[in-house]
Amino acid sequence: MKKEFHILLTGTFNDTGFGFSCMKKAYELQITGQLKYINKHMVDIVATGREDRLSSFYKWCLSSNEAREGEYHILNQATNFNQDFQIMNSIETR
């Protein structure tokens, strides 16, 4: 059964390629969802897949050079019906 993780990460994400790396890892683990940059120090991810793969994905996120801290919440029923993993926005650098 698919589950959904809501992941919030803090760190340094400006000009690092984190979003692309995250999307690549999600494809590898057959996870769908989306990543949104809140600002250059915070990323919001909604990811859907098997719970063991979502756990691996979260651990991978925390092991990245960009992320310093993170938290996640599990929803028992997946509500994210995306067919792929998308980066929803970019960081404003003004």
PDB file of N, CA, C and O in Angstrom, chain B, residues numbered from 101:
ATOM      1  N   MET B 101       0.838  -1.182   0.000  1.00  0.00           N
ATOM      2  CA  MET B 101       0.000   0.000   0.000  1.00  0.00           C
ATOM      3  C   MET B 101       0.886   1.250   0.000  1.00  0.00           C
ATOM      4  O   MET B 101       1.874   1.333   0.729  1.00  0.00           O
ATOM      5  N   LYS B 102       0.511   2.193  -0.818  1.00  0.00           N
ATOM      6  CA  LYS B 102       1.282   3.427  -0.891  1.00  0.00           C
ATOM      7  C   LYS B 102       0.943   4.333   0.284  1.00  0.00           C
ATOM      8  O   LYS B 102      -0.185   4.377   0.775  1.00  0.00           O
ATOM      9  N   LYS B 103       1.977   5.052   0.710  1.00  0.00           N
ATOM     10  CA  LYS B 103       1.803   6.050   1.767  1.00  0.00           C
ATOM     11  C   LYS B 103       2.364   7.363   1.262  1.00  0.00           C
ATOM     12  O   LYS B 103       3.005   7.429   0.213  1.00  0.00           O
ATOM     13  N   GLU B 104       2.108   8.395   2.027  1.00  0.00           N
ATOM     14  CA  GLU B 104       2.598   9.712   1.659  1.00  0.00           C
ATOM     15  C   GLU B 104       3.404  10.295   2.808  1.00  0.00           C
ATOM     16  O   GLU B 104       2.963  10.281   3.957  1.00  0.00           O
ATOM     17  N   PHE B 105       4.582  10.805   2.495  1.00  0.00           N
ATOM     18  CA  PHE B 105       5.416  11.507   3.471  1.00  0.00           C
ATOM     19  C   PHE B 105       5.377  12.988   3.150  1.00  0.00           C
ATOM     20  O   PHE B 105       5.495  13.388   1.992  1.00  0.00           O
ATOM     21  N   HIS B 106       5.214  13.783   4.166  1.00  0.00           N
ATOM     22  CA  HIS B 106       5.403  15.226   4.043  1.00  0.00           C
ATOM     23  C   HIS B 106       6.728  15.525   4.740  1.00  0.00           C
ATOM     24  O   HIS B 106       6.851  15.340   5.951  1.00  0.00           O
ATOM     25  N   ILE B 107       7.717  15.987   3.976  1.00  0.00           N
ATOM     26  CA  ILE B 107       9.080  16.192   4.476  1.00  0.00           C
ATOM     27  C   ILE B 107       9.412  17.673   4.440  1.00  0.00           C
ATOM     28  O   ILE B 107       9.179  18.345   3.435  1.00  0.00           O
ATOM     29  N   LEU B 108       9.952  18.178   5.530  1.00  0.00           N
ATOM     30  CA  LEU B 108      10.411  19.561   5.611  1.00  0.00           C
ATOM     31  C   LEU B 108      11.887  19.524   5.982  1.00  0.00           C
ATOM     32  O   LEU B 108      12.262  18.980   7.021  1.00  0.00           O
ATOM     33  N   LEU B 109      12.726  20.108   5.121  1.00  0.00           N
ATOM     34  CA  LEU B 109      14.174  20.120   5.342  1.00  0.00           C
ATOM     35  C   LEU B 109      14.678  21.542   5.489  1.00  0.00           C
ATOM     36  O   LEU B 109      14.202  22.456   4.816  1.00  0.00           O
ATOM     37  N   THR B 110      15.651  21.722   6.380  1.00  0.00           N
ATOM     38  CA  THR B 110      16.350  22.997   6.476  1.00  0.00           C
ATOM     39  C   THR B 110      17.815  22.763   6.166  1.00  0.00           C
ATOM     40  O   THR B 110      18.362  21.694   6.439  1.00  0.00           O
ATOM     41  N   GLY B 111      18.442  23.775   5.591  1.00  0.00           N
ATOM     42  CA  GLY B 111      19.845  23.667   5.208  1.00  0.00           C
ATOM     43  C   GLY B 111      20.212  24.805   4.279  1.00  0.00           C
ATOM     44  O   GLY B 111      19.686  25.911   4.398  1.00  0.00           O
ATOM     45  N   THR B 112      21.118  24.528   3.350  1.00  0.00           N
ATOM     46  CA  THR B 112      21.534  25.516   2.365  1.00  0.00           C
ATOM     47  C   THR B 112      21.285  24.931   0.991  1.00  0.00           C
ATOM     48  O   THR B 112      22.001  24.024   0.569  1.00  0.00           O
ATOM     49  N   PHE B 113      20.277  25.436   0.280  1.00  0.00           N
ATOM     50  CA  PHE B 113      19.831  24.846  -0.972  1.00  0.00           C
ATOM     51  C   PHE B 113      20.061  25.739  -2.185  1.00  0.00           C
ATOM     52  O   PHE B 113      19.734  25.346  -3.305  1.00  0.00           O
ATOM     53  N   ASN B 114      20.611  26.919  -1.990  1.00  0.00           N
ATOM     54  CA  ASN B 114      20.813  27.878  -3.072  1.00  0.00           C
ATOM     55  C   ASN B 114      21.938  27.427  -4.009  1.00  0.00           C
ATOM     56  O   ASN B 114      23.072  27.236  -3.570  1.00  0.00           O
ATOM     57  N   ASP B 115      21.624  27.256  -5.306  1.00  0.00           N
ATOM     58  CA  ASP B 115      22.598  26.908  -6.349  1.00  0.00           C
ATOM     59  C   ASP B 115      23.384  25.632  -6.053  1.00  0.00           C
ATOM     60  O   ASP B 115      24.587  25.577  -6.308  1.00  0.00           O
ATOM     61  N   THR B 116      22.720  24.608  -5.520  1.00  0.00           N
ATOM     62  CA  THR B 116      23.420  23.365  -5.181  1.00  0.00           C
ATOM     63  C   THR B 116      23.010  22.190  -6.065  1.00  0.00           C
ATOM     64  O   THR B 116      23.704  21.173  -6.087  1.00  0.00           O
ATOM     65  N   GLY B 117      21.908  22.305  -6.789  1.00  0.00           N
ATOM     66  CA  GLY B 117      21.412  21.185  -7.575  1.00  0.00           C
ATOM     67  C   GLY B 117      20.647  20.170  -6.748  1.00  0.00           C
ATOM     68  O   GLY B 117      20.386  19.058  -7.209  1.00  0.00           O
ATOM     69  N   PHE B 118      20.286  20.546  -5.527  1.00  0.00           N
ATOM     70  CA  PHE B 118      19.588  19.611  -4.643  1.00  0.00           C
ATOM     71  C   PHE B 118      18.286  19.114  -5.264  1.00  0.00           C
ATOM     72  O   PHE B 118      17.995  17.919  -5.215  1.00  0.00           O
ATOM     73  N   GLY B 119      17.506  20.013  -5.844  1.00  0.00           N
ATOM     74  CA  GLY B 119      16.223  19.618  -6.424  1.00  0.00           C
ATOM     75  C   GLY B 119      16.382  18.555  -7.490  1.00  0.00           C
ATOM     76  O   GLY B 119      15.640  17.572  -7.502  1.00  0.00           O
ATOM     77  N   PHE B 120      17.343  18.740  -8.386  1.00  0.00           N
ATOM     78  CA  PHE B 120      17.585  17.753  -9.444  1.00  0.00           C
ATOM     79  C   PHE B 120      18.038  16.427  -8.852  1.00  0.00           C
ATOM     80  O   PHE B 120      17.562  15.368  -9.260  1.00  0.00           O
ATOM     81  N   SER B 121      18.961  16.479  -7.887  1.00  0.00           N
ATOM     82  CA  SER B 121      19.434  15.248  -7.235  1.00  0.00           C
ATOM     83  C   SER B 121      18.289  14.532  -6.528  1.00  0.00           C
ATOM     84  O   SER B 121      18.201  13.305  -6.552  1.00  0.00           O
ATOM     85  N   CYS B 122      17.424  15.304  -5.906  1.00  0.00           N
ATOM     86  CA  CYS B 122      16.263  14.761  -5.199  1.00  0.00           C
ATOM     87  C   CYS B 122      15.312  14.086  -6.191  1.00  0.00           C
ATOM     88  O   CYS B 122      14.811  12.992  -5.929  1.00  0.00           O
ATOM     89  N   MET B 123      15.070  14.732  -7.318  1.00  0.00           N
ATOM     90  CA  MET B 123      14.200  14.172  -8.342  1.00  0.00           C
ATOM     91  C   MET B 123      14.792  12.871  -8.888  1.00  0.00           C
ATOM     92  O   MET B 123      14.067  11.899  -9.101  1.00  0.00           O
ATOM     93  N   LYS B 124      16.086  12.853  -9.110  1.00  0.00           N
ATOM     94  CA  LYS B 124      16.773  11.658  -9.618  1.00  0.00           C
ATOM     95  C   LYS B 124      16.638  10.493  -8.627  1.00  0.00           C
ATOM     96  O   LYS B 124      16.369   9.362  -9.031  1.00  0.00           O
ATOM     97  N   LYS B 125      16.824  10.771  -7.333  1.00  0.00           N
ATOM     98  CA  LYS B 125      16.702   9.738  -6.303  1.00  0.00           C
ATOM     99  C   LYS B 125      15.259   9.229  -6.219  1.00  0.00           C
ATOM    100  O   LYS B 125      15.027   8.032  -6.051  1.00  0.00           O
ATOM    101  N   ALA B 126      14.298  10.139  -6.335  1.00  0.00           N
ATOM    102  CA  ALA B 126      12.886   9.742  -6.300  1.00  0.00           C
ATOM    103  C   ALA B 126      12.569   8.792  -7.450  1.00  0.00           C
ATOM    104  O   ALA B 126      11.893   7.784  -7.249  1.00  0.00           O
ATOM    105  N   TYR B 127      13.049   9.101  -8.648  1.00  0.00           N
ATOM    106  CA  TYR B 127      12.835   8.205  -9.789  1.00  0.00           C
ATOM    107  C   TYR B 127      13.452   6.839  -9.517  1.00  0.00           C
ATOM    108  O   TYR B 127      12.843   5.806  -9.793  1.00  0.00           O
ATOM    109  N   GLU B 128      14.665   6.845  -8.974  1.00  0.00           N
ATOM    110  CA  GLU B 128      15.366   5.591  -8.665  1.00  0.00           C
ATOM    111  C   GLU B 128      14.561   4.725  -7.699  1.00  0.00           C
ATOM    112  O   GLU B 128      14.524   3.503  -7.839  1.00  0.00           O
ATOM    113  N   LEU B 129      13.918   5.361  -6.720  1.00  0.00           N
ATOM    114  CA  LEU B 129      13.151   4.639  -5.699  1.00  0.00           C
ATOM    115  C   LEU B 129      11.677   4.479  -6.063  1.00  0.00           C
ATOM    116  O   LEU B 129      10.893   3.976  -5.257  1.00  0.00           O
ATOM    117  N   GLN B 130      11.293   4.901  -7.271  1.00  0.00           N
ATOM    118  CA  GLN B 130       9.904   4.833  -7.740  1.00  0.00           C
ATOM    119  C   GLN B 130       8.960   5.604  -6.818  1.00  0.00           C
ATOM    120  O   GLN B 130       7.899   5.116  -6.430  1.00  0.00           O
ATOM    121  N   ILE B 131       9.376   6.808  -6.487  1.00  0.00           N
ATOM    122  CA  ILE B 131       8.596   7.713  -5.638  1.00  0.00           C
ATOM    123  C   ILE B 131       8.074   8.840  -6.517  1.00  0.00           C
ATOM    124  O   ILE B 131       8.798   9.368  -7.361  1.00  0.00           O
ATOM    125  N   THR B 132       6.822   9.201  -6.316  1.00  0.00           N
ATOM    126  CA  THR B 132       6.251  10.340  -7.015  1.00  0.00           C
ATOM    127  C   THR B 132       6.047  11.471  -6.016  1.00  0.00           C
ATOM    128  O   THR B 132       6.093  11.253  -4.805  1.00  0.00           O
ATOM    129  N   GLY B 133       5.822  12.671  -6.521  1.00  0.00           N
ATOM    130  CA  GLY B 133       5.563  13.781  -5.622  1.00  0.00           C
ATOM    131  C   GLY B 133       6.067  15.100  -6.154  1.00  0.00           C
ATOM    132  O   GLY B 133       6.180  15.309  -7.362  1.00  0.00           O
ATOM    133  N   GLN B 134       6.368  15.983  -5.224  1.00  0.00           N
ATOM    134  CA  GLN B 134       6.832  17.306  -5.615  1.00  0.00           C
ATOM    135  C   GLN B 134       7.724  17.922  -4.548  1.00  0.00           C
ATOM    136  O   GLN B 134       7.615  17.626  -3.359  1.00  0.00           O
ATOM    137  N   LEU B 135       8.601  18.782  -5.015  1.00  0.00           N
ATOM    138  CA  LEU B 135       9.504  19.530  -4.151  1.00  0.00           C
ATOM    139  C   LEU B 135       9.223  21.009  -4.358  1.00  0.00           C
ATOM    140  O   LEU B 135       9.118  21.470  -5.494  1.00  0.00           O
ATOM    141  N   LYS B 136       9.101  21.749  -3.273  1.00  0.00           N
ATOM    142  CA  LYS B 136       8.933  23.205  -3.341  1.00  0.00           C
ATOM    143  C   LYS B 136      10.007  23.854  -2.488  1.00  0.00           C
ATOM    144  O   LYS B 136      10.230  23.464  -1.342  1.00  0.00           O
ATOM    145  N   TYR B 137      10.666  24.841  -3.056  1.00  0.00           N
ATOM    146  CA  TYR B 137      11.597  25.650  -2.271  1.00  0.00           C
ATOM    147  C   TYR B 137      10.784  26.712  -1.539  1.00  0.00           C
ATOM    148  O   TYR B 137      10.100  27.520  -2.167  1.00  0.00           O
ATOM    149  N   ILE B 138      10.859  26.709  -0.219  1.00  0.00           N
ATOM    150  CA  ILE B 138      10.206  27.745   0.577  1.00  0.00           C
ATOM    151  C   ILE B 138      11.073  29.005   0.524  1.00  0.00           C
ATOM    152  O   ILE B 138      10.573  30.111   0.316  1.00  0.00           O
ATOM    153  N   ASN B 139      12.356  28.821   0.712  1.00  0.00           N
ATOM    154  CA  ASN B 139      13.369  29.863   0.562  1.00  0.00           C
ATOM    155  C   ASN B 139      14.716  29.158   0.395  1.00  0.00           C
ATOM    156  O   ASN B 139      14.746  27.934   0.269  1.00  0.00           O
ATOM    157  N   LYS B 140      15.817  29.885   0.391  1.00  0.00           N
ATOM    158  CA  LYS B 140      17.103  29.232   0.127  1.00  0.00           C
ATOM    159  C   LYS B 140      17.581  28.348   1.276  1.00  0.00           C
ATOM    160  O   LYS B 140      18.603  27.673   1.154  1.00  0.00           O
ATOM    161  N   HIS B 141      16.842  28.349   2.400  1.00  0.00           N
ATOM    162  CA  HIS B 141      17.218  27.525   3.544  1.00  0.00           C
ATOM    163  C   HIS B 141      16.159  26.490   3.924  1.00  0.00           C
ATOM    164  O   HIS B 141      16.309  25.805   4.935  1.00  0.00           O
ATOM    165  N   MET B 142      15.084  26.364   3.124  1.00  0.00           N
ATOM    166  CA  MET B 142      14.011  25.436   3.489  1.00  0.00           C
ATOM    167  C   MET B 142      13.366  24.829   2.240  1.00  0.00           C
ATOM    168  O   MET B 142      13.064  25.528   1.273  1.00  0.00           O
ATOM    169  N   VAL B 143      13.164  23.515   2.290  1.00  0.00           N
ATOM    170  CA  VAL B 143      12.534  22.771   1.196  1.00  0.00           C
ATOM    171  C   VAL B 143      11.365  21.969   1.762  1.00  0.00           C
ATOM    172  O   VAL B 143      11.462  21.378   2.837  1.00  0.00           O
ATOM    173  N   ASP B 144      10.264  21.961   1.022  1.00  0.00           N
ATOM    174  CA  ASP B 144       9.062  21.221   1.386  1.00  0.00           C
ATOM    175  C   ASP B 144       8.849  20.142   0.325  1.00  0.00           C
ATOM    176  O   ASP B 144       8.766  20.444  -0.865  1.00  0.00           O
ATOM    177  N   ILE B 145       8.760  18.888   0.758  1.00  0.00           N
ATOM    178  CA  ILE B 145       8.604  17.767  -0.175  1.00  0.00           C
ATOM    179  C   ILE B 145       7.367  16.962   0.216  1.00  0.00           C
ATOM    180  O   ILE B 145       7.166  16.645   1.388  1.00  0.00           O
ATOM    181  N   VAL B 146       6.551  16.640  -0.768  1.00  0.00           N
ATOM    182  CA  VAL B 146       5.459  15.686  -0.589  1.00  0.00           C
ATOM    183  C   VAL B 146       5.790  14.514  -1.487  1.00  0.00           C
ATOM    184  O   VAL B 146       5.924  14.677  -2.700  1.00  0.00           O
ATOM    185  N   ALA B 147       5.925  13.328  -0.901  1.00  0.00           N
ATOM    186  CA  ALA B 147       6.368  12.155  -1.644  1.00  0.00           C
ATOM    187  C   ALA B 147       5.442  10.974  -1.378  1.00  0.00           C
ATOM    188  O   ALA B 147       5.019  10.745  -0.245  1.00  0.00           O
ATOM    189  N   THR B 148       5.136  10.232  -2.429  1.00  0.00           N
ATOM    190  CA  THR B 148       4.247   9.078  -2.339  1.00  0.00           C
ATOM    191  C   THR B 148       4.957   7.829  -2.855  1.00  0.00           C
ATOM    192  O   THR B 148       5.629   7.859  -3.886  1.00  0.00           O
ATOM    193  N   GLY B 149       4.797   6.738  -2.120  1.00  0.00           N
ATOM    194  CA  GLY B 149       5.396   5.469  -2.521  1.00  0.00           C
ATOM    195  C   GLY B 149       5.275   4.459  -1.401  1.00  0.00           C
ATOM    196  O   GLY B 149       4.552   4.669  -0.427  1.00  0.00           O
ATOM    197  N   ARG B 150       5.993   3.361  -1.553  1.00  0.00           N
ATOM    198  CA  ARG B 150       6.022   2.354  -0.489  1.00  0.00           C
ATOM    199  C   ARG B 150       6.766   2.927   0.707  1.00  0.00           C
ATOM    200  O   ARG B 150       7.721   3.688   0.549  1.00  0.00           O
ATOM    201  N   GLU B 151       6.326   2.559   1.902  1.00  0.00           N
ATOM    202  CA  GLU B 151       6.888   3.148   3.124  1.00  0.00           C
ATOM    203  C   GLU B 151       8.391   2.894   3.255  1.00  0.00           C
ATOM    204  O   GLU B 151       9.125   3.786   3.680  1.00  0.00           O
ATOM    205  N   ASP B 152       8.861   1.696   2.899  1.00  0.00           N
ATOM    206  CA  ASP B 152      10.294   1.412   3.004  1.00  0.00           C
ATOM    207  C   ASP B 152      11.103   2.299   2.064  1.00  0.00           C
ATOM    208  O   ASP B 152      12.198   2.741   2.413  1.00  0.00           O
ATOM    209  N   ARG B 153      10.570   2.560   0.878  1.00  0.00           N
ATOM    210  CA  ARG B 153      11.263   3.433  -0.081  1.00  0.00           C
ATOM    211  C   ARG B 153      11.217   4.891   0.365  1.00  0.00           C
ATOM    212  O   ARG B 153      12.181   5.633   0.177  1.00  0.00           O
ATOM    213  N   LEU B 154      10.100   5.297   0.955  1.00  0.00           N
ATOM    214  CA  LEU B 154      10.004   6.658   1.473  1.00  0.00           C
ATOM    215  C   LEU B 154      10.991   6.876   2.619  1.00  0.00           C
ATOM    216  O   LEU B 154      11.592   7.944   2.733  1.00  0.00           O
ATOM    217  N   SER B 155      11.151   5.867   3.456  1.00  0.00           N
ATOM    218  CA  SER B 155      12.137   5.946   4.552  1.00  0.00           C
ATOM    219  C   SER B 155      13.543   6.097   3.992  1.00  0.00           C
ATOM    220  O   SER B 155      14.326   6.912   4.480  1.00  0.00           O
ATOM    221  N   SER B 156      13.865   5.314   2.968  1.00  0.00           N
ATOM    222  CA  SER B 156      15.180   5.409   2.319  1.00  0.00           C
ATOM    223  C   SER B 156      15.378   6.789   1.701  1.00  0.00           C
ATOM    224  O   SER B 156      16.464   7.362   1.783  1.00  0.00           O
ATOM    225  N   PHE B 157      14.334   7.315   1.089  1.00  0.00           N
ATOM    226  CA  PHE B 157      14.387   8.643   0.471  1.00  0.00           C
ATOM    227  C   PHE B 157      14.652   9.721   1.520  1.00  0.00           C
ATOM    228  O   PHE B 157      15.491  10.599   1.319  1.00  0.00           O
ATOM    229  N   TYR B 158      13.936   9.649   2.633  1.00  0.00           N
ATOM    230  CA  TYR B 158      14.127  10.632   3.709  1.00  0.00           C
ATOM    231  C   TYR B 158      15.552  10.558   4.254  1.00  0.00           C
ATOM    232  O   TYR B 158      16.187  11.591   4.466  1.00  0.00           O
ATOM    233  N   LYS B 159      16.056   9.354   4.480  1.00  0.00           N
ATOM    234  CA  LYS B 159      17.436   9.192   4.974  1.00  0.00           C
ATOM    235  C   LYS B 159      18.431   9.745   3.966  1.00  0.00           C
ATOM    236  O   LYS B 159      19.416  10.377   4.347  1.00  0.00           O
ATOM    237  N   TRP B 160      18.181   9.513   2.686  1.00  0.00           N
ATOM    238  CA  TRP B 160      19.051  10.060   1.651  1.00  0.00           C
ATOM    239  C   TRP B 160      19.043  11.593   1.703  1.00  0.00           C
ATOM    240  O   TRP B 160      20.095  12.229   1.626  1.00  0.00           O
ATOM    241  N   CYS B 161      17.856  12.174   1.833  1.00  0.00           N
ATOM    242  CA  CYS B 161      17.747  13.643   1.920  1.00  0.00           C
ATOM    243  C   CYS B 161      18.597  14.177   3.074  1.00  0.00           C
ATOM    244  O   CYS B 161      19.335  15.148   2.909  1.00  0.00           O
ATOM    245  N   LEU B 162      18.491  13.544   4.233  1.00  0.00           N
ATOM    246  CA  LEU B 162      19.241  14.003   5.407  1.00  0.00           C
ATOM    247  C   LEU B 162      20.745  13.803   5.248  1.00  0.00           C
ATOM    248  O   LEU B 162      21.532  14.527   5.858  1.00  0.00           O
ATOM    249  N   SER B 163      21.149  12.833   4.441  1.00  0.00           N
ATOM    250  CA  SER B 163      22.577  12.577   4.276  1.00  0.00           C
ATOM    251  C   SER B 163      23.218  13.501   3.231  1.00  0.00           C
ATOM    252  O   SER B 163      24.437  13.489   3.055  1.00  0.00           O
ATOM    253  N   SER B 164      22.407  14.288   2.549  1.00  0.00           N
ATOM    254  CA  SER B 164      22.946  15.188   1.525  1.00  0.00           C
ATOM    255  C   SER B 164      23.763  16.299   2.181  1.00  0.00           C
ATOM    256  O   SER B 164      23.583  16.614   3.358  1.00  0.00           O
ATOM    257  N   ASN B 165      24.652  16.877   1.403  1.00  0.00           N
ATOM    258  CA  ASN B 165      25.475  17.985   1.907  1.00  0.00           C
ATOM    259  C   ASN B 165      24.651  19.230   2.200  1.00  0.00           C
ATOM    260  O   ASN B 165      25.047  20.059   3.019  1.00  0.00           O
ATOM    261  N   GLU B 166      23.508  19.365   1.536  1.00  0.00           N
ATOM    262  CA  GLU B 166      22.694  20.574   1.666  1.00  0.00           C
ATOM    263  C   GLU B 166      21.826  20.591   2.929  1.00  0.00           C
ATOM    264  O   GLU B 166      21.675  21.634   3.565  1.00  0.00           O
ATOM    265  N   ALA B 167      21.264  19.451   3.287  1.00  0.00           N
ATOM    266  CA  ALA B 167      20.307  19.391   4.399  1.00  0.00           C
ATOM    267  C   ALA B 167      21.034  19.317   5.744  1.00  0.00           C
ATOM    268  O   ALA B 167      21.989  18.559   5.912  1.00  0.00           O
ATOM    269  N   ARG B 168      20.567  20.111   6.682  1.00  0.00           N
ATOM    270  CA  ARG B 168      21.111  20.070   8.046  1.00  0.00           C
ATOM    271  C   ARG B 168      20.161  19.346   9.002  1.00  0.00           C
ATOM    272  O   ARG B 168      20.586  18.568   9.856  1.00  0.00           O
ATOM    273  N   GLU B 169      18.879  19.619   8.837  1.00  0.00           N
ATOM    274  CA  GLU B 169      17.858  19.021   9.705  1.00  0.00           C
ATOM    275  C   GLU B 169      16.630  18.704   8.876  1.00  0.00           C
ATOM    276  O   GLU B 169      16.440  19.243   7.786  1.00  0.00           O
ATOM    277  N   GLY B 170      15.802  17.822   9.410  1.00  0.00           N
ATOM    278  CA  GLY B 170      14.568  17.501   8.721  1.00  0.00           C
ATOM    279  C   GLY B 170      13.552  16.884   9.650  1.00  0.00           C
ATOM    280  O   GLY B 170      13.864  16.437  10.754  1.00  0.00           O
ATOM    281  N   GLU B 171      12.340  16.878   9.171  1.00  0.00           N
ATOM    282  CA  GLU B 171      11.251  16.206   9.880  1.00  0.00           C
ATOM    283  C   GLU B 171      10.272  15.706   8.835  1.00  0.00           C
ATOM    284  O   GLU B 171      10.194  16.248   7.733  1.00  0.00           O
ATOM    285  N   TYR B 172       9.526  14.671   9.187  1.00  0.00           N
ATOM    286  CA  TYR B 172       8.517  14.183   8.260  1.00  0.00           C
ATOM    287  C   TYR B 172       7.302  13.698   9.027  1.00  0.00           C
ATOM    288  O   TYR B 172       7.369  13.369  10.212  1.00  0.00           O
ATOM    289  N   HIS B 173       6.194  13.668   8.314  1.00  0.00           N
ATOM    290  CA  HIS B 173       4.942  13.155   8.843  1.00  0.00           C
ATOM    291  C   HIS B 173       4.418  12.140   7.832  1.00  0.00           C
ATOM    292  O   HIS B 173       4.481  12.366   6.624  1.00  0.00           O
ATOM    293  N   ILE B 174       3.909  11.038   8.328  1.00  0.00           N
ATOM    294  CA  ILE B 174       3.355   9.995   7.459  1.00  0.00           C
ATOM    295  C   ILE B 174       1.837  10.117   7.454  1.00  0.00           C
ATOM    296  O   ILE B 174       1.196  10.205   8.502  1.00  0.00           O
ATOM    297  N   LEU B 175       1.280  10.120   6.247  1.00  0.00           N
ATOM    298  CA  LEU B 175      -0.165  10.036   6.096  1.00  0.00           C
ATOM    299  C   LEU B 175      -0.473   8.613   5.671  1.00  0.00           C
ATOM    300  O   LEU B 175       0.166   8.098   4.754  1.00  0.00           O
ATOM    301  N   ASN B 176      -1.423   7.971   6.303  1.00  0.00           N
ATOM    302  CA  ASN B 176      -1.713   6.563   6.018  1.00  0.00           C
ATOM    303  C   ASN B 176      -2.263   6.344   4.621  1.00  0.00           C
ATOM    304  O   ASN B 176      -1.998   5.308   4.011  1.00  0.00           O
ATOM    305  N   GLN B 177      -3.011   7.283   4.111  1.00  0.00           N
ATOM    306  CA  GLN B 177      -3.588   7.154   2.771  1.00  0.00           C
ATOM    307  C   GLN B 177      -2.926   8.180   1.868  1.00  0.00           C
ATOM    308  O   GLN B 177      -2.881   9.366   2.195  1.00  0.00           O
ATOM    309  N   ALA B 178      -2.419   7.732   0.747  1.00  0.00           N
ATOM    310  CA  ALA B 178      -1.764   8.636  -0.193  1.00  0.00           C
ATOM    311  C   ALA B 178      -2.797   9.518  -0.884  1.00  0.00           C
ATOM    312  O   ALA B 178      -3.797   9.017  -1.400  1.00  0.00           O
ATOM    313  N   THR B 179      -2.564  10.808  -0.896  1.00  0.00           N
ATOM    314  CA  THR B 179      -3.459  11.738  -1.590  1.00  0.00           C
ATOM    315  C   THR B 179      -2.784  12.349  -2.804  1.00  0.00           C
ATOM    316  O   THR B 179      -3.437  13.028  -3.596  1.00  0.00           O
ATOM    317  N   ASN B 180      -1.500  12.123  -2.961  1.00  0.00           N
ATOM    318  CA  ASN B 180      -0.735  12.677  -4.065  1.00  0.00           C
ATOM    319  C   ASN B 180      -0.839  11.725  -5.254  1.00  0.00           C
ATOM    320  O   ASN B 180      -0.362  10.592  -5.190  1.00  0.00           O
ATOM    321  N   PHE B 181      -1.462  12.185  -6.336  1.00  0.00           N
ATOM    322  CA  PHE B 181      -1.677  11.308  -7.478  1.00  0.00           C
ATOM    323  C   PHE B 181      -0.776  11.656  -8.664  1.00  0.00           C
ATOM    324  O   PHE B 181      -1.099  11.313  -9.802  1.00  0.00           O
ATOM    325  N   ASN B 182       0.334  12.325  -8.418  1.00  0.00           N
ATOM    326  CA  ASN B 182       1.275  12.629  -9.493  1.00  0.00           C
ATOM    327  C   ASN B 182       1.831  11.337 -10.078  1.00  0.00           C
ATOM    328  O   ASN B 182       1.935  10.325  -9.385  1.00  0.00           O
ATOM    329  N   GLN B 183       2.180  11.379 -11.338  1.00  0.00           N
ATOM    330  CA  GLN B 183       2.778  10.229 -12.009  1.00  0.00           C
ATOM    331  C   GLN B 183       4.295  10.286 -11.986  1.00  0.00           C
ATOM    332  O   GLN B 183       4.959   9.316 -12.353  1.00  0.00           O
ATOM    333  N   ASP B 184       4.846  11.410 -11.561  1.00  0.00           N
ATOM    334  CA  ASP B 184       6.292  11.572 -11.532  1.00  0.00           C
ATOM    335  C   ASP B 184       6.680  12.453 -10.340  1.00  0.00           C
ATOM    336  O   ASP B 184       5.852  12.741  -9.476  1.00  0.00           O
ATOM    337  N   PHE B 185       7.924  12.868 -10.304  1.00  0.00           N
ATOM    338  CA  PHE B 185       8.400  13.740  -9.237  1.00  0.00           C
ATOM    339  C   PHE B 185       8.746  15.081  -9.874  1.00  0.00           C
ATOM    340  O   PHE B 185       9.524  15.138 -10.827  1.00  0.00           O
ATOM    341  N   GLN B 186       8.169  16.155  -9.348  1.00  0.00           N
ATOM    342  CA  GLN B 186       8.313  17.473  -9.959  1.00  0.00           C
ATOM    343  C   GLN B 186       8.956  18.473  -9.016  1.00  0.00           C
ATOM    344  O   GLN B 186       8.755  18.426  -7.803  1.00  0.00           O
ATOM    345  N   ILE B 187       9.726  19.369  -9.589  1.00  0.00           N
ATOM    346  CA  ILE B 187      10.238  20.533  -8.858  1.00  0.00           C
ATOM    347  C   ILE B 187       9.278  21.666  -9.199  1.00  0.00           C
ATOM    348  O   ILE B 187       9.164  22.053 -10.362  1.00  0.00           O
ATOM    349  N   MET B 188       8.598  22.192  -8.207  1.00  0.00           N
ATOM    350  CA  MET B 188       7.508  23.139  -8.434  1.00  0.00           C
ATOM    351  C   MET B 188       7.950  24.589  -8.628  1.00  0.00           C
ATOM    352  O   MET B 188       7.229  25.380  -9.236  1.00  0.00           O
ATOM    353  N   ASN B 189       9.122  24.939  -8.118  1.00  0.00           N
ATOM    354  CA  ASN B 189       9.579  26.317  -8.242  1.00  0.00           C
ATOM    355  C   ASN B 189      11.097  26.359  -8.090  1.00  0.00           C
ATOM    356  O   ASN B 189      11.744  25.332  -7.886  1.00  0.00           O
ATOM    357  N   SER B 190      11.641  27.543  -8.192  1.00  0.00           N
ATOM    358  CA  SER B 190      13.068  27.735  -7.980  1.00  0.00           C
ATOM    359  C   SER B 190      13.256  28.763  -6.874  1.00  0.00           C
ATOM    360  O   SER B 190      12.296  29.385  -6.419  1.00  0.00           O
ATOM    361  N   ILE B 191      14.484  28.932  -6.453  1.00  0.00           N
ATOM    362  CA  ILE B 191      14.776  29.865  -5.362  1.00  0.00           C
ATOM    363  C   ILE B 191      14.930  31.261  -5.949  1.00  0.00           C
ATOM    364  O   ILE B 191      15.660  31.461  -6.919  1.00  0.00           O
ATOM    365  N   GLU B 192      14.242  32.215  -5.356  1.00  0.00           N
ATOM    366  CA  GLU B 192      14.436  33.617  -5.728  1.00  0.00           C
ATOM    367  C   GLU B 192      15.758  34.093  -5.157  1.00  0.00           C
ATOM    368  O   GLU B 192      15.988  33.971  -3.954  1.00  0.00           O
ATOM    369  N   THR B 193      16.626  34.629  -5.988  1.00  0.00           N
ATOM    370  CA  THR B 193      17.965  35.034  -5.520  1.00  0.00           C
ATOM    371  C   THR B 193      18.154  36.549  -5.542  1.00  0.00           C
ATOM    372  O   THR B 193      19.291  37.023  -5.544  1.00  0.00           O
ATOM    373  N   ARG B 194      17.104  37.289  -5.558  1.00  0.00           N
ATOM    374  CA  ARG B 194      17.223  38.755  -5.577  1.00  0.00           C
ATOM    375  C   ARG B 194      17.699  39.289  -4.269  1.00  0.00           C
ATOM    376  O   ARG B 194      17.853  40.501  -4.116  1.00  0.00           O
TER     377      ARG B 194
END
